[in-house]
Amino acid sequence: MNVTANKPQTAAATTARGTGEVVEFQLDGRTVRALKGQNLVDALLEAGEPISAFCYHPGLSVAAQCRQCLVGIGDGYRLVPACQCTVQHGLSVRSQTDQVRDARRAMLELTLLNHPVDCVICDKAGECALQRHYMDWDARPAAINHEKVHKPKRVDLGPNVVLDAERCILCSRCVRFCTEVAQQQQLTMAQRGDHTVLTTAPGQQLDNPYALNTVDICPVGALTDKDFRFRSRVWELWSTLSVCNGCAAGCATEIHHKGHEIYRLVPPKRWDMNLSWMCDEGRRSYKAVGTERLTEAVVDGHPATPEQGCARAATALALLARRDPTSLAVVLGADATNEDNFMAAQLARHWVGARVFVADRADDGRGDTILRRDDPNPNRAGAQALTADQDATTTSREALLAALGAGAIKGLYVVGNASELAAPIAAALAATEFVLVQATHASALTRAAQVVLPAAAWPEVDGTITNERREVGRLRAAFEPPGQARAHWAWIAEIGAALGQPRQCASAKDVFEQLRDQVPLFRRASWGEERPTVRLRWACRRG
């Protein structure tokens, strides 16, 4: 039940994976097992064969334009593109004969004929397929010395993508992606021969919600992201696998970062994780993480130590609980992790006897049939699972605002930023005596609170979230939170200790184990494998 992704289905994706029946075929004299109907390029790669492919992508239709994946097939071992072949029982393939290697080398030289080979200034350097294959094919200079065909060097295709037409090798991946996946025909090829250029379709610009995927799948540095352009070399970045917090889809993502700064979010190149796609809005969601953060505890409007903040909170909660626990409200965050919300629910029900509500954002109507969802809350399903024993109408944001407006709530504990509810809640606090907020950013609600505890943002925490399909995805911390900030569950554990509760959890994994034992939705969920943050590698196999 762990890790998750939406999986938009295409005919190309189905062919790439095969039918499920395992068959045997011959590869350079050895027997290889693969799925019947699987694309031969994928089968060869899985068999450890170092085959090249520029135009082929497992999520797109086959174009067979680059001819870089030539193999010998059949009795006569005629040369054909491997991407146009599927695995069949008894198929005979030659991939490392002199004839095949010479043909691939010739096609690579033709691909490089008019390419500027400007790797030293190219954003794609270090993760460029053309650069990798060139280095693997012994990096020799071209045999033909001529004036290269020059094309436009900086073309704005849309709000997020820039084209360098000289680097483009006309693989058509981006054209096929827009038509087949994004379902908008925004890119096309114009002119003929060696003057062919990639361009926008008449009256169009590259502005679909998934446009930045064209940058990912471009095998060279022809398409670049305006936000990442010239900011860093990829081998200087570190990568941490996590889950996008942009909506309820729960798409897997890689956080590429250096120090405490995020440079980009990209989808993992894995078929079990969103088919390697990601929406542009999700890619840009990291920008809010590092701006105007809360970094220190605040007590009655003044900076305080974490110990002072927790002590003040525990004293106020204990006093209100003794007087009337039903006047206390703990608000779970639909943007907080399952572990954070579980600890908050534990505090509410077992430590102070408070009422429980869920603060979520209203559906925004921006969903589609590809990846994006109308629900902008990354963990609404997880928060609702923790209140499944209550009537949903009694835990909703409407119920919370109504209770505040009626003066029924004297003490309020909010876990998370409360997003669009922050201002309405702050406006309804006239009857409250004590407000405690754990948040990453300042808001009208934090300004109205007696105690504010700085929280770690999603790229800074270990934990899990539950998407709209009730699949559990794992968040992994890319780096430490700033200042005094820490995970919500850790603050709650400190407040619990100040209330006299025994410490039972030293890590998010410990909290998850308790959550799994006590909440039915998570019984079959797993914490997932540990994946340490790794440095992005230089693309060349020899380097």
C-alpha positions as MATLAB code, in Angstrom:
seq = 'MNVTANKPQTAAATTARGTGEVVEFQLDGRTVRALKGQNLVDALLEAGEPISAFCYHPGLSVAAQCRQCLVGIGDGYRLVPACQCTVQHGLSVRSQTDQVRDARRAMLELTLLNHPVDCVICDKAGECALQRHYMDWDARPAAINHEKVHKPKRVDLGPNVVLDAERCILCSRCVRFCTEVAQQQQLTMAQRGDHTVLTTAPGQQLDNPYALNTVDICPVGALTDKDFRFRSRVWELWSTLSVCNGCAAGCATEIHHKGHEIYRLVPPKRWDMNLSWMCDEGRRSYKAVGTERLTEAVVDGHPATPEQGCARAATALALLARRDPTSLAVVLGADATNEDNFMAAQLARHWVGARVFVADRADDGRGDTILRRDDPNPNRAGAQALTADQDATTTSREALLAALGAGAIKGLYVVGNASELAAPIAAALAATEFVLVQATHASALTRAAQVVLPAAAWPEVDGTITNERREVGRLRAAFEPPGQARAHWAWIAEIGAALGQPRQCASAKDVFEQLRDQVPLFRRASWGEERPTVRLRWACRRG';
ca = [
       0.000    0.000    0.000;
       3.092    2.184    0.102;
       4.087    4.779   -2.508;
       1.790    5.967   -4.948;
       1.126    7.771   -8.073;
      -1.498    8.492  -10.576;
      -0.931    6.374  -13.644;
      -2.260    7.932  -16.836;
      -2.562    5.100  -19.311;
      -1.471    5.358  -22.945;
      -1.136    2.732  -25.644;
       2.608    3.332  -25.663;
       2.850    2.745  -21.911;
       0.970   -0.536  -22.207;
       3.283   -1.744  -24.992;
       6.368   -0.743  -23.026;
       5.297   -2.977  -20.113;
       4.182   -6.004  -22.137;
       1.365   -8.462  -21.485;
       2.578  -10.174  -18.316;
       3.493  -13.505  -19.975;
       7.216  -14.265  -19.645;
       8.934  -15.584  -22.780;
      12.518  -16.302  -23.802;
      14.513  -14.813  -26.660;
      18.133  -14.911  -27.807;
      20.419  -11.913  -27.315;
      23.915  -12.279  -28.779;
      23.803  -16.018  -28.161;
      22.468  -15.942  -24.610;
      18.926  -16.629  -23.440;
      17.029  -13.696  -21.976;
      13.637  -13.722  -20.280;
      11.237  -10.806  -20.735;
       7.539  -10.002  -20.952;
       5.850  -10.927  -24.189;
       4.936   -7.813  -26.155;
       7.357   -5.617  -24.216;
       9.217   -3.024  -26.249;
      12.595   -4.463  -27.189;
      14.496   -1.377  -26.010;
      13.120   -1.806  -22.485;
      13.791   -5.542  -22.537;
      17.408   -4.995  -23.602;
      17.963   -2.354  -20.938;
      16.526   -4.666  -18.273;
      18.894   -7.373  -19.519;
      21.841   -5.043  -18.917;
      22.470   -4.270  -22.583;
      23.891   -0.710  -22.981;
      21.602    0.282  -25.839;
      21.090    3.925  -26.768;
      17.857    5.687  -27.670;
      17.142    9.374  -28.200;
      13.636    9.438  -29.642;
      12.194    6.426  -27.786;
      10.372    7.017  -24.505;
       8.340    4.277  -22.775;
       5.426    6.640  -22.155;
       5.112    7.834  -25.756;
       4.377    6.373  -29.161;
       7.291    5.035  -31.216;
       8.834    7.394  -33.769;
      12.051    5.507  -34.688;
      13.653    8.744  -35.852;
      17.106    8.703  -34.283;
      18.070    5.170  -35.410;
      20.389    4.982  -32.411;
      18.877    1.719  -31.154;
      19.630   -0.351  -34.269;
      19.917   -4.106  -33.705;
      20.172   -7.167  -35.910;
      16.941   -9.205  -36.051;
      16.066  -12.600  -37.502;
      18.038  -15.123  -39.537;
      19.752  -12.534  -41.712;
      20.140  -10.149  -38.787;
      18.874   -7.217  -40.803;
      19.266   -3.864  -39.075;
      16.048   -2.481  -37.574;
      15.317   -0.008  -34.761;
      14.789   -1.939  -31.539;
      12.073    0.518  -30.497;
       9.901   -0.741  -33.372;
      10.147   -4.347  -32.186;
       8.405   -6.154  -29.364;
       9.542   -9.228  -27.475;
       8.298  -12.534  -28.892;
       9.205  -16.085  -27.957;
      12.205  -17.318  -29.928;
      13.212  -13.874  -31.220;
      16.910  -13.708  -32.172;
      18.669  -10.380  -31.569;
      22.235   -9.225  -32.216;
      23.271   -6.056  -30.405;
      27.066   -6.103  -30.237;
      28.243   -7.186  -33.687;
      30.627   -4.962  -35.653;
      27.873   -4.252  -38.160;
      25.486   -3.037  -35.453;
      28.119   -0.981  -33.650;
      29.327    0.666  -36.862;
      25.759    1.560  -37.812;
      25.071    3.096  -34.407;
      28.339    5.037  -34.509;
      27.461    6.403  -37.950;
      24.010    7.492  -36.776;
      25.518    9.190  -33.732;
      27.947   11.090  -35.947;
      25.079   12.254  -38.145;
      23.188   13.392  -35.042;
      26.218   15.428  -33.974;
      26.812   16.854  -37.452;
      25.138   20.205  -36.746;
      25.014   20.026  -32.959;
      27.011   22.859  -31.301;
      28.543   20.518  -28.661;
      28.478   23.404  -26.175;
      28.399   21.162  -23.105;
      30.443   23.613  -21.025;
      27.550   26.112  -20.951;
      24.601   23.737  -21.386;
      22.134   23.206  -18.527;
      21.749   19.558  -19.528;
      25.454   18.803  -19.101;
      25.859   15.884  -16.750;
      22.439   14.363  -17.496;
      22.417   14.635  -21.305;
      21.797   11.432  -23.266;
      23.705   12.736  -26.291;
      26.679   13.691  -24.142;
      26.658   10.286  -22.471;
      26.529    8.351  -25.726;
      29.188   10.574  -27.302;
      31.530    9.920  -24.378;
      30.739    6.214  -24.411;
      31.544    6.044  -28.130;
      35.131    7.236  -27.377;
      34.520   10.985  -27.772;
      36.288   11.346  -31.102;
      35.923   14.556  -33.152;
      33.668   14.506  -36.212;
      35.211   13.155  -39.413;
      33.522   15.882  -41.465;
      34.833   19.429  -41.032;
      32.214   21.892  -42.225;
      30.276   24.990  -41.228;
      27.366   23.878  -39.063;
      23.813   24.946  -39.807;
      22.911   27.776  -37.435;
      19.470   28.139  -35.862;
      17.833   30.409  -33.233;
      19.589   30.143  -29.868;
      16.930   31.505  -27.486;
      13.275   31.034  -28.356;
      10.531   31.587  -25.770;
       8.089   28.733  -26.322;
       5.928   29.671  -23.356;
       5.988   31.011  -19.802;
       8.295   28.276  -18.483;
      10.326   26.826  -21.363;
      13.129   28.187  -23.571;
      14.302   26.514  -26.810;
      17.854   26.427  -28.170;
      17.130   25.210  -31.702;
      20.785   24.453  -32.489;
      20.910   21.819  -29.753;
      17.649   20.183  -30.842;
      18.181   16.769  -32.483;
      14.569   16.587  -33.737;
      13.662   13.499  -31.722;
      10.017   14.713  -31.494;
       9.578   13.535  -27.894;
       8.208   16.936  -26.866;
       5.797   17.040  -29.808;
       4.451   13.597  -28.988;
       4.195   14.389  -25.284;
       2.041   17.461  -25.886;
      -0.267   15.574  -28.237;
      -0.497   12.218  -26.460;
      -0.140   13.028  -22.746;
      -0.930   16.726  -22.249;
      -3.583   16.344  -24.984;
      -2.796   19.746  -26.499;
      -1.103   20.080  -29.893;
       1.160   22.979  -28.996;
       4.452   21.938  -30.629;
       5.324   20.923  -34.179;
       8.212   20.691  -36.648;
       8.664   23.294  -39.393;
      10.769   23.514  -42.587;
      12.697   20.597  -44.122;
      15.980   18.718  -44.139;
      18.785   20.095  -41.978;
      16.838   23.347  -41.623;
      13.992   21.627  -39.750;
      13.223   23.352  -36.455;
      10.998   22.732  -33.469;
       8.407   25.461  -33.038;
       5.002   26.156  -31.560;
       1.910   25.267  -33.561;
       0.187   28.216  -35.283;
      -1.516   30.433  -32.720;
      -0.211   28.344  -29.805;
       2.388   28.614  -27.074;
       3.749   25.924  -24.788;
       1.623   26.709  -21.743;
      -0.220   23.487  -20.912;
      -0.201   22.419  -17.227;
       2.440   19.759  -17.953;
       4.769   21.755  -20.224;
       7.877   21.284  -18.078;
       7.814   17.548  -18.708;
       9.163   18.389  -22.161;
      12.324   19.653  -20.446;
      12.678   16.353  -18.565;
      12.259   14.152  -21.618;
      14.386   16.267  -23.967;
      17.469   14.040  -24.449;
      19.691   17.098  -24.957;
      19.739   20.688  -23.697;
      17.409   22.075  -26.354;
      14.519   22.711  -23.942;
      15.389   24.373  -20.649;
      13.379   25.418  -17.608;
      13.439   29.199  -17.128;
      13.431   28.739  -13.367;
      16.432   26.356  -13.289;
      18.310   27.793  -16.294;
      21.974   28.577  -15.461;
      21.405   28.201  -11.705;
      23.463   25.087  -10.984;
      25.317   22.148  -12.459;
      23.344   18.978  -11.860;
      26.282   17.119  -10.317;
      26.405   19.754   -7.567;
      22.873   18.833   -6.460;
      21.622   16.181   -4.071;
      18.436   14.186   -4.644;
      15.873   13.080   -2.060;
      12.825   10.975   -2.972;
       9.602   12.369   -1.499;
       5.958   13.086   -2.365;
       4.584   16.279   -3.919;
       2.387   18.314   -1.565;
       0.615   20.287   -4.279;
      -2.676   18.371   -4.251;
      -4.319   15.082   -3.279;
      -2.748   13.163   -6.176;
       0.318   12.288   -4.098;
       2.781   12.168   -7.000;
       6.257   10.897   -6.211;
       8.935   13.534   -6.671;
      12.660   14.004   -6.353;
      13.815   17.063   -4.422;
      17.013   18.374   -6.016;
      18.765   20.591   -3.509;
      22.072   22.076   -2.448;
      22.550   22.949    1.189;
      19.174   24.173    2.469;
      18.014   25.464   -0.905;
      15.738   23.566   -3.286;
      16.599   24.082   -6.950;
      13.898   21.998   -8.592;
      11.348   19.214   -8.164;
      11.279   16.506  -10.823;
       9.401   13.200  -11.165;
      11.387    9.986  -10.631;
      12.162    8.067  -13.816;
      10.139    5.066  -12.643;
       6.971    3.565  -14.107;
       5.402    2.806  -10.749;
       5.578    6.510   -9.877;
       3.328    8.808  -11.965;
       4.731    7.382  -15.234;
       7.608    9.887  -14.947;
       5.237   12.875  -15.348;
       4.514   15.774  -13.014;
       2.437   18.931  -13.346;
       4.096   22.352  -13.547;
       2.235   23.635  -10.489;
       3.618   20.786   -8.407;
       7.134   21.482   -9.653;
       6.890   25.081   -8.492;
       5.352   24.248   -5.097;
       8.767   24.311   -3.430;
       9.049   28.087   -3.841;
       6.855   28.814   -0.824;
       8.937   26.588    1.442;
      11.900   28.897    1.947;
      10.203   32.295    2.090;
       9.145   34.147    5.255;
       9.511   31.112    7.491;
       8.788   30.996   11.192;
      12.068   30.054   12.862;
      11.561   30.646   16.580;
       8.910   30.101   19.215;
       6.731   33.043   20.206;
       4.978   33.370   23.575;
       2.549   36.251   24.109;
       4.080   38.161   21.230;
       7.705   37.785   22.336;
      10.478   35.430   21.136;
      10.916   32.441   23.422;
      12.821   29.202   23.749;
      11.173   25.918   22.687;
      10.995   24.906   26.348;
       9.184   28.099   27.288;
       6.726   27.676   24.422;
       5.902   24.078   25.344;
       5.589   24.888   29.051;
       3.232   27.796   28.377;
       1.143   25.636   26.044;
       0.948   22.719   28.484;
      -0.082   24.973   31.375;
      -2.886   26.598   29.391;
      -4.160   23.309   27.946;
      -4.170   21.609   31.350;
      -6.079   24.503   32.938;
      -8.762   24.521   30.228;
      -9.026   20.714   30.271;
      -9.696   20.693   34.016;
     -12.353   23.365   33.670;
     -14.198   21.999   30.605;
     -12.426   19.724   28.098;
     -15.239   20.161   25.561;
     -14.259   23.830   25.284;
     -10.900   22.746   23.895;
     -10.481   22.131   20.155;
      -7.545   20.505   18.385;
      -7.436   21.119   14.638;
      -5.721   18.529   12.442;
      -4.056   19.813    9.290;
      -4.836   18.425    5.850;
      -1.319   19.596    4.957;
       0.348   17.823    7.910;
       1.649   14.250    7.852;
      -0.255   11.245    9.155;
       2.172   11.066   12.068;
       1.602   14.726   12.967;
      -2.164   14.345   12.916;
      -2.078   11.058   14.827;
      -0.125   12.671   17.658;
      -2.506   15.651   17.644;
      -5.502   13.303   17.847;
      -3.811   11.411   20.697;
      -3.334   14.651   22.607;
      -6.926   15.692   22.011;
      -8.644   12.445   22.945;
      -6.387   10.856   25.544;
      -4.392   13.672   27.139;
      -6.805   16.621   27.423;
     -10.167   15.287   26.188;
     -10.578   17.955   23.502;
     -12.798   18.006   20.416;
     -11.155   17.260   17.065;
     -11.626   19.130   13.789;
      -9.953   18.999   10.366;
      -8.764   22.184    8.635;
      -8.685   21.705    4.880;
      -8.890   23.816    1.749;
     -11.949   23.762   -0.498;
     -11.695   22.018   -3.871;
     -10.309   24.425   -6.461;
     -11.679   22.830   -9.650;
      -8.263   22.601  -11.317;
      -8.190   18.834  -11.623;
      -7.943   16.919  -14.888;
      -7.838   13.338  -16.156;
      -4.035   13.190  -16.205;
      -2.550   13.869  -12.761;
      -3.919   17.016  -11.132;
      -6.796   16.765   -8.663;
      -9.510   19.222   -7.586;
      -8.606   18.566   -3.956;
      -5.605   20.803   -3.097;
      -5.013   19.070    0.250;
      -2.145   16.562    0.192;
      -3.402   14.658    3.239;
      -7.133   15.222    3.631;
      -7.749   11.456    3.390;
      -5.250   10.758    6.165;
      -6.730   13.382    8.479;
     -10.253   12.127    7.846;
      -9.158    8.554    8.596;
      -8.183    9.693   12.085;
     -11.679   11.101   12.657;
     -13.560    8.243   10.972;
     -15.281    7.368   14.252;
     -17.005   10.776   14.244;
     -19.695   12.241   12.034;
     -17.866   14.150    9.283;
     -20.163   17.141    9.763;
     -18.896   17.550   13.335;
     -15.221   17.704   12.324;
     -15.477   19.879    9.209;
     -14.137   23.405    8.771;
     -17.745   24.652    8.771;
     -18.350   23.019   12.154;
     -15.144   24.562   13.501;
     -16.072   28.074   12.376;
     -19.599   27.633   13.740;
     -18.300   26.519   17.148;
     -15.888   29.455   17.268;
     -18.630   31.878   16.262;
     -20.920   30.530   18.976;
     -18.246   31.052   21.631;
     -18.150   27.336   22.466;
     -14.375   27.078   22.083;
     -12.157   28.634   24.745;
      -8.891   26.952   23.792;
      -7.693   26.262   20.250;
      -4.706   24.162   19.142;
      -4.042   24.311   15.386;
      -1.603   21.878   13.754;
      -0.543   23.207   10.353;
      -0.922   26.457    8.455;
      -4.736   26.171    8.121;
      -4.195   27.877    4.729;
      -7.323   29.678    3.551;
      -8.976   29.084    6.952;
      -6.325   31.063    8.841;
      -8.021   34.437    8.359;
     -11.608   33.217    9.062;
     -10.456   31.417   12.208;
      -8.500   34.468   13.377;
     -11.592   36.623   12.871;
     -13.681   34.285   15.047;
     -11.390   34.147   18.085;
     -13.175   36.768   20.196;
     -14.394   34.244   22.780;
     -11.202   32.189   23.014;
      -8.840   32.467   25.954;
      -5.862   30.619   24.507;
      -4.661   29.872   20.973;
      -1.689   27.650   20.126;
      -0.538   27.379   16.516;
       2.157   25.230   14.940;
       2.909   26.555   11.467;
       5.646   27.018    8.904;
       4.655   30.549    7.882;
       3.164   33.608    9.536;
      -0.526   34.325    9.005;
      -3.433   36.157   10.586;
      -3.855   33.117   12.825;
      -0.260   33.073   14.097;
      -0.471   36.801   14.795;
      -3.563   36.208   16.946;
      -2.090   33.259   18.875;
      -0.675   33.346   22.398;
       1.872   30.639   21.534;
       3.390   29.988   18.107;
       5.716   27.037   17.513;
       7.710   26.973   14.228;
       7.053   23.840   12.198;
       9.187   21.989    9.664;
       7.963   22.123    6.057;
       7.283   18.995    3.995;
      10.782   18.786    2.412;
      12.252   18.843    5.926;
      10.347   15.966    7.548;
      10.167   12.202    7.544;
       6.627   10.892    7.504;
       3.717    9.697    5.395;
       0.710   11.231    3.680;
      -2.387    9.584    2.229;
      -3.624   10.543   -1.218;
      -7.212   10.597   -2.455;
      -7.029    6.900   -3.383;
      -6.000    6.113    0.195;
      -2.514    5.107   -0.866;
       0.225    5.935    1.614;
       3.290    7.782    0.310;
       6.532    8.421    2.140;
       8.041   11.845    2.741;
      11.795   11.966    3.319;
      13.675   14.887    4.809;
      16.009   16.540    2.305;
      17.655   18.779    4.923;
      17.204   20.122    8.446;
      14.500   22.730    9.173;
      15.622   26.289    9.955;
      16.134   27.672   13.436;
      13.949   26.116   16.140;
      11.516   24.584   13.652;
      10.714   20.904   14.066;
       8.103   18.393   12.949;
       4.575   18.838   14.332;
       4.643   15.438   16.031;
       7.870   16.373   17.846;
       6.309   19.561   19.251;
       3.245   17.590   20.371;
       5.471   15.020   22.072;
       7.238   17.843   23.962;
       3.922   19.337   25.053;
       2.763   15.867   26.093;
       5.869   15.459   28.233;
       5.127   18.819   29.861;
       1.607   17.505   30.568;
       3.135   14.475   32.312;
       2.650   11.976   29.500;
       5.398    9.348   29.015;
       7.563    9.727   25.911;
       6.805    6.787   23.618;
       8.120    8.005   20.257;
      11.632    9.106   19.375;
      11.123    9.281   15.614;
       8.445    9.623   12.969;
       8.787    5.899   12.305;
       7.890    5.168   15.944;
       4.743    7.274   15.558;
       3.896    5.474   12.317;
       4.133    2.092   14.054;
       1.561    3.225   16.626;
      -0.610    4.713   13.896;
      -0.565    1.461   11.942;
      -1.575   -0.538   15.002;
      -4.503    1.718   15.940;
      -6.037    3.086   12.720;
      -7.672    0.545   10.337;
      -6.760    2.413    7.126;
      -3.048    1.995    7.847;
      -3.033   -1.670    8.901;
      -1.508   -2.794    5.574;
       0.694    0.264    5.057;
       4.461    0.097    5.374;
       7.040    2.701    6.286;
       8.912    1.871    3.099;
      12.570    1.374    2.443;
      15.134    3.849    3.652;
      16.455    5.896    0.727;
      19.331    8.156    1.719;
      19.836   11.490    0.004;
      22.242   10.874   -2.869;
      24.348   13.098   -5.072;
      23.307   13.295   -8.720;
      25.829   11.431  -10.864;
      27.678   12.530  -13.971;
      25.807   11.039  -16.904;
      28.718    9.356  -18.714;
      29.123    5.665  -17.883;
      32.899    6.088  -17.988;
      32.914    9.199  -15.807;
];
